[in-house]
Amino acid sequence: MIEKLLAENRKLKAKLKPKKSYVLENAEQFESLIGVLKEFSSGDSERYFFERKTQKGDGDEVVFKLNLLVADLIEFKARANVEEDQVNARISMDKGALIRFLQQGRIQRPRKPAKRKTKSKANAKKKNATNNALESLKEISNMVSEKIEEKRQVIEPVALPSMDQSQRSDGLPPLQGAEGLPSQSDER
């Protein structure tokens, strides 16, 4: 176990050691290139440089617009090498090639999932809320049914008068076959 950790430690240290690079070997030429780039202007200002306050806020620093330089170089190369109607396609291809080149050997970390509700979680919450509402409605319905049954048991059935015994609202005499029953005039 310790041997594995030591071997991994050696690999990491080897990665951290500065290696000789083409840029470091030709640093003077790159500095002269930066001097030449300062001569490019866009109106009243330099095209590839601008000044801003330092992060500490103690002064100003000159910032190099690398992305703009690269975009201009790609456009220049495309306009110099292809016909005018194919320039945009060539620029697009060169940008894609540059992106692929810059991503070589790049370790991409897996992205953390966003801390937001996913559709399935939101739908599950809606479903749970709906189910809870349905259950409470069922409980209320059962309670109402029980109350109705209680009231039905308390109320005794009432015998309604038959047609023969009822008073007529139209003022006519009682129906035939109602002999022996008191008439409307007797009741008054």
Secondary structure as GFF3:
##gff-version 3
##sequence-region A 1 188
A	DSSP	alpha_helix	2	16	.	.	.	ID=ss1
A	DSSP	alpha_helix	22	25	.	.	.	ID=ss2
A	DSSP	alpha_helix	27	37	.	.	.	ID=ss3
A	DSSP	beta_strand	41	42	.	.	.	ID=ss4
A	DSSP	beta_strand	45	46	.	.	.	ID=ss5
A	DSSP	beta_strand	49	53	.	.	.	ID=ss6
A	DSSP	beta_strand	60	64	.	.	.	ID=ss7
A	DSSP	alpha_helix	66	81	.	.	.	ID=ss8
A	DSSP	three_ten_helix	84	86	.	.	.	ID=ss9
A	DSSP	alpha_helix	87	102	.	.	.	ID=ss10
A	DSSP	alpha_helix	119	154	.	.	.	ID=ss11
A	DSSP	alpha_helix	184	187	.	.	.	ID=ss12
###
